[in-house]
Amino acid sequence: MTEKPVAELSFEEAMTELEKVVTQLERGDVALEQSIALYERGAALKALCARKLKDAEEKVELIRAAEGKAVGTTPVEGM
C-alpha cells in the first residue's frame, strides 16, 4: 500500500489518517523506527489540517466582510 502524499490529501482524509497515526502511537506496539516515521507523518498531517482550517477561516472572514459584518470578532452577550 502506497501512502498518498500529504499535500494531496483533503482535510477529511488527513484528519482520518492523523487519528489512525495517533492510535498507533498511543498503543505503543510499533518498532522505534516505525514510531519515528509515524510521528513525522503525523506532524505533516497536523500541519496540513491547520493550514486548511486557517484557509477556511480566512475565506469565511472575507465572506463576512463582503456582507458588511464584523470580521475577526465574536459578539459578547449583553454588550
HELIX and SHEET records of a PDB file:
HELIX    1   1 VAL A    6  GLU A    8  5                                   3    
HELIX    2   2 PHE A   11  ARG A   27  1                                  17    
HELIX    3   3 LEU A   32  ALA A   66  1                                  35    
END                                                                             
